[in-house]
Amino acid sequence: MQPLFGVLPSGFHMVGEDAYLAPNAALHLGLALHELAIDSLARGALGPGGGTVELAAEERSNDSNEPELVVTWTETFAGPLSEQDIAASQSPGFSRTVLGRVVPQALSAEVHHELVSDRMVYQLTIPESQYEVRFKH
């Protein structure tokens, strides 16, 4: 994220696993993070309205006891979004296509994307075939 921001904003934090991604996974997760960061700078927690962003990665086992990497971008807004802002953010467009279809399909990942008045959560559950965990933070 540092190449995008320069010095990381004080409201941005990273926690969790340090995973090595397969090349395709790195490319597409980078695409998702770029979209999330640009959206946040334009109209989210990293923009003029303020707030915080946490980028977390956690390895866990699914219901079949297979490892998976859960990557979660959580934006907490300094002030609540209006219903109009929420509706506008959920309209079809490039960002929603990338985050909702392109990235999950490329990674064989499950996606959860939620926007409510005080926060936005984007979560990818990535199968073990797409990564390898090396370190825990």
Secondary structure by P-SEA (a helix, b strand, c coil): ccccccccccccccccccccccaaaaaaaaaaaaaaaaaaaacccccccccbbbbbbbbbbccccbbbbbbbbbbbbcccccaaaaaaaacccaaaaaaccaaaaaacbbbbbbbcccbbbbbbbcccccccccccc
